[in-house]
Each structure stands twice: as structure tokens, then as C-alpha cells.
Amino acid sequence: MKCPFCAGSETEVLESRVVEDGKAIRRRRECSKCKKRFTTFEKIKDVVLWVIKKDGRREPFDKEKVKKGILRALEKRSVSLDLVNEVVDDIEREMLRKESEEVSSRTIGKAVLVRLKKIDKVSWIRFASVYLGFDDLKDFEKMVEKE
């Protein structure tokens, strides 16, 4: 690690601590040459997960987009934001565990449906109505009957 002040290559780590919920390490360093201190961060390189849309387009996975869809389904329901964040994180981890760097939007939608069904049935049916493109009341009836 080069010192940002004098470009010396010998530094000593004075302190290390885990930050960002275990996703990074913060290190406080001191240059052996000029004795100035500075901070570095060590982080795992993010894996880019691509979502294949129904029309064949590809776009990067966006946790916020998944969260917005869930929050829209949960509107006026008594479910905590902490639980929503846990669900979104869980879905992201599930998608990253897949062997491919690409995942279909359909796979993400199914993962959301599975989790919403356990949390809140009304939100589950709301999400399903948009995700599955319900056209009329019969679509709702079929979904509830499957339940």
C-alpha cells in the first residue's frame, strides 16, 4: 500500500475493523517514512447480476426496484420496513447463489411471491395481480383457489 502523502511503500496497520455489515474492512495505517496516518478500505468486488426481461432486454439487477414492487403491494398493510429490507436482501442472496450471472425477471417475481405469501396474503395477491397480469376477477378467483 503506497502512502498518499509521500508515496512510500512501507506502511503499518494500526487498527482494523469490519464495516458495512461485514462487507468491508476499514484499516487505519501509518506510513513508516513520513509517519502520516491514513485510512484504507478493503471490499469484495460486487458481482453484476443481469436480469433478463420478458421482452429479452437485459438490465442490471436493482434491489431498489424489487423493494419498490414489494412496497407497492404492501401499501396500507402493517408490515415493517425492516422485514421488507430482509426480504429484499434474501431475494438478492438467492439470485446471486444461482450458477449464472443472468436471471429472468420471472424467477425474481416468483421469489417475491413465495415470500409475500408467508408475510401477508393480501399483498401476495396484489403482487400476483400485477406480476401475472390479471385481466379480470376470474384470474383472482383462480389464484385464490390454488391457495
C-alpha positions as a Markdown table, in Angstrom:
| # | Residue | x | y | z |
|---|---|---|---|---|
| 1 | Met | 0.0 | 0.0 | 0.0 |
| 2 | Lys | 1.5 | 3.3 | -1.1 |
| 3 | Cys | 1.3 | 6.3 | 1.2 |
| 4 | Pro | -0.9 | 9.0 | -0.4 |
| 5 | Phe | 1.3 | 11.7 | 1.1 |
| 6 | Cys | 4.9 | 10.7 | 0.2 |
| 7 | Ala | 4.3 | 7.6 | -2.0 |
| 8 | Gly | 6.3 | 5.5 | 0.5 |
| 9 | Ser | 5.6 | 1.8 | 0.1 |
| 10 | Glu | 6.1 | 0.7 | 3.7 |
| 11 | Thr | 3.0 | 1.2 | 5.9 |
| 12 | Glu | 1.9 | -0.3 | 9.2 |
| 13 | Val | -1.7 | -1.2 | 10.0 |
| 14 | Leu | -2.6 | 0.4 | 13.4 |
| 15 | Glu | -6.2 | -0.7 | 13.5 |
| 16 | Ser | -8.7 | -2.8 | 11.5 |
| 17 | Arg | -12.4 | -3.1 | 11.9 |
| 18 | Val | -15.3 | -4.7 | 10.0 |
| 19 | Val | -17.7 | -2.1 | 8.5 |
| 20 | Glu | -20.7 | -2.0 | 6.1 |
| 21 | Asp | -22.4 | -5.0 | 7.8 |
| 22 | Gly | -19.4 | -7.2 | 7.2 |
| 23 | Lys | -18.9 | -6.3 | 3.6 |
| 24 | Ala | -15.7 | -4.3 | 4.1 |
| 25 | Ile | -12.7 | -3.8 | 6.3 |
| 26 | Arg | -11.5 | -0.4 | 7.4 |
| 27 | Arg | -7.8 | -0.1 | 8.1 |
| 28 | Arg | -6.0 | 2.7 | 9.8 |
| 29 | Arg | -2.4 | 2.9 | 8.6 |
| 30 | Glu | 0.7 | 4.8 | 9.3 |
| 31 | Cys | 3.5 | 5.5 | 6.8 |
| 32 | Ser | 6.9 | 4.3 | 8.0 |
| 33 | Lys | 8.6 | 7.0 | 6.0 |
| 34 | Cys | 6.7 | 10.3 | 6.7 |
| 35 | Lys | 4.7 | 9.0 | 9.8 |
| 36 | Lys | 1.4 | 10.4 | 8.5 |
| 37 | Arg | -1.8 | 8.3 | 9.0 |
| 38 | Phe | -4.5 | 7.4 | 6.5 |
| 39 | Thr | -7.4 | 5.1 | 6.1 |
| 40 | Thr | -8.0 | 2.4 | 3.6 |
| 41 | Phe | -11.0 | 0.2 | 2.8 |
| 42 | Glu | -10.9 | -3.4 | 1.6 |
| 43 | Lys | -14.1 | -4.5 | -0.1 |
| 44 | Ile | -15.3 | -7.5 | -2.1 |
| 45 | Lys | -15.8 | -6.6 | -5.7 |
| 46 | Asp | -19.5 | -6.6 | -6.5 |
| 47 | Val | -20.8 | -9.3 | -8.8 |
| 48 | Val | -23.0 | -7.9 | -11.5 |
| 49 | Leu | -26.2 | -9.8 | -11.8 |
| 50 | Trp | -28.2 | -9.3 | -15.1 |
| 51 | Val | -31.9 | -9.6 | -15.3 |
| 52 | Ile | -33.5 | -10.9 | -18.5 |
| 53 | Lys | -36.8 | -9.2 | -19.0 |
| 54 | Lys | -39.9 | -10.7 | -20.7 |
| 55 | Asp | -39.1 | -8.9 | -24.0 |
| 56 | Gly | -35.5 | -10.2 | -24.0 |
| 57 | Arg | -33.8 | -7.0 | -22.8 |
| 58 | Arg | -31.0 | -7.2 | -20.2 |
| 59 | Glu | -30.6 | -4.9 | -17.3 |
| 60 | Pro | -28.6 | -4.9 | -14.1 |
| 61 | Phe | -30.3 | -6.3 | -11.0 |
| 62 | Asp | -31.7 | -3.5 | -9.0 |
| 63 | Lys | -32.6 | -4.1 | -5.3 |
| 64 | Glu | -34.5 | -0.9 | -5.1 |
| 65 | Lys | -36.7 | -1.9 | -8.0 |
| 66 | Val | -37.6 | -5.1 | -6.2 |
| 67 | Lys | -38.2 | -3.2 | -3.0 |
| 68 | Lys | -40.5 | -0.7 | -4.7 |
| 69 | Gly | -42.6 | -3.5 | -6.1 |
| 70 | Ile | -42.9 | -5.2 | -2.7 |
| 71 | Leu | -43.7 | -1.9 | -1.0 |
| 72 | Arg | -46.4 | -1.1 | -3.6 |
| 73 | Ala | -48.0 | -4.5 | -2.8 |
| 74 | Leu | -47.7 | -3.9 | 0.9 |
| 75 | Glu | -49.2 | -0.4 | 0.7 |
| 76 | Lys | -51.5 | 0.3 | 3.7 |
| 77 | Arg | -50.6 | -3.1 | 5.3 |
| 78 | Ser | -48.9 | -3.4 | 8.6 |
| 79 | Val | -45.6 | -4.8 | 7.7 |
| 80 | Ser | -42.4 | -3.3 | 8.9 |
| 81 | Leu | -39.8 | -1.7 | 6.6 |
| 82 | Asp | -37.1 | -3.9 | 8.4 |
| 83 | Leu | -39.0 | -7.0 | 7.3 |
| 84 | Val | -39.2 | -5.7 | 3.7 |
| 85 | Asn | -35.4 | -5.0 | 3.7 |
| 86 | Glu | -34.8 | -8.5 | 5.0 |
| 87 | Val | -36.9 | -10.0 | 2.2 |
| 88 | Val | -35.2 | -7.9 | -0.5 |
| 89 | Asp | -31.7 | -8.9 | 0.9 |
| 90 | Asp | -32.8 | -12.6 | 1.0 |
| 91 | Ile | -34.0 | -12.4 | -2.6 |
| 92 | Glu | -30.8 | -10.8 | -3.8 |
| 93 | Arg | -28.7 | -13.5 | -2.0 |
| 94 | Glu | -30.9 | -16.2 | -3.6 |
| 95 | Met | -30.3 | -14.8 | -7.1 |
| 96 | Leu | -26.6 | -14.4 | -6.5 |
| 97 | Arg | -26.4 | -18.1 | -5.4 |
| 98 | Lys | -27.6 | -19.2 | -8.9 |
| 99 | Glu | -24.8 | -20.5 | -11.1 |
| 100 | Ser | -25.5 | -18.0 | -13.8 |
| 101 | Glu | -24.8 | -14.3 | -13.8 |
| 102 | Glu | -28.2 | -13.9 | -15.5 |
| 103 | Val | -31.6 | -14.4 | -14.0 |
| 104 | Ser | -35.0 | -14.0 | -15.5 |
| 105 | Ser | -37.4 | -11.4 | -14.2 |
| 106 | Arg | -39.9 | -14.3 | -13.9 |
| 107 | Thr | -37.5 | -16.0 | -11.4 |
| 108 | Ile | -37.3 | -12.8 | -9.3 |
| 109 | Gly | -41.1 | -12.4 | -9.4 |
| 110 | Lys | -41.6 | -16.0 | -8.2 |
| 111 | Ala | -39.2 | -15.4 | -5.3 |
| 112 | Val | -41.1 | -12.3 | -4.3 |
| 113 | Leu | -44.4 | -14.2 | -4.5 |
| 114 | Val | -43.2 | -17.0 | -2.3 |
| 115 | Arg | -42.1 | -14.6 | 0.4 |
| 116 | Leu | -45.1 | -12.3 | 0.3 |
| 117 | Lys | -47.4 | -15.3 | 0.6 |
| 118 | Lys | -45.8 | -16.1 | 4.0 |
| 119 | Ile | -45.9 | -12.5 | 5.2 |
| 120 | Asp | -49.3 | -11.1 | 4.0 |
| 121 | Lys | -51.9 | -12.8 | 1.8 |
| 122 | Val | -53.5 | -9.5 | 0.6 |
| 123 | Ser | -50.1 | -8.2 | -0.5 |
| 124 | Trp | -49.3 | -11.5 | -2.1 |
| 125 | Ile | -52.5 | -11.4 | -4.3 |
| 126 | Arg | -51.8 | -7.7 | -5.1 |
| 127 | Phe | -48.3 | -8.5 | -6.3 |
| 128 | Ala | -49.6 | -11.6 | -8.2 |
| 129 | Ser | -52.2 | -9.5 | -10.0 |
| 130 | Val | -49.6 | -7.2 | -11.5 |
| 131 | Tyr | -46.8 | -9.8 | -11.9 |
| 132 | Leu | -49.1 | -12.4 | -13.6 |
| 133 | Gly | -51.1 | -9.7 | -15.5 |
| 134 | Phe | -54.6 | -10.5 | -14.2 |
| 135 | Asp | -57.3 | -9.3 | -16.6 |
| 136 | Asp | -60.5 | -9.9 | -14.7 |
| 137 | Leu | -62.0 | -11.2 | -11.5 |
| 138 | Lys | -61.7 | -14.8 | -12.7 |
| 139 | Asp | -57.9 | -14.6 | -12.6 |
| 140 | Phe | -58.1 | -13.5 | -8.9 |
| 141 | Glu | -60.5 | -16.4 | -8.2 |
| 142 | Lys | -58.2 | -18.9 | -9.8 |
| 143 | Met | -55.2 | -17.7 | -7.8 |
| 144 | Val | -57.1 | -17.8 | -4.5 |
| 145 | Glu | -58.5 | -21.3 | -5.3 |
| 146 | Lys | -54.9 | -22.6 | -5.9 |
| 147 | Glu | -54.1 | -21.3 | -2.4 |
